[in-house]
Amino acid sequence: YSDADLEHVWEALFTMTNLFREVAQPVADQYAFSYPSGDDARVTAFLRHVRTLPPDAARIYEEES
């Protein structure tokens, strides 16, 4: 569990996602399900991007011109 420090919360989130991935992949294999690795990678990239945003960010991504 994390305290209320923002960096600790982020670290706890990424620790949880890593643990989930480590368990979910072999469980999926055991029951002949496919693990959505692409979704996992996209969600992880999104979270890493959000983590870098300034506190006053109005948008997650800049609009493309």
Summary of the structure (lengths in Angstrom):
residues: 65
radius of gyration: 15.3
end to end distance: 41.9
largest distance: 46.2
contacts: 110
relative contact order: 0.09
helix: 63%
strand: 0%
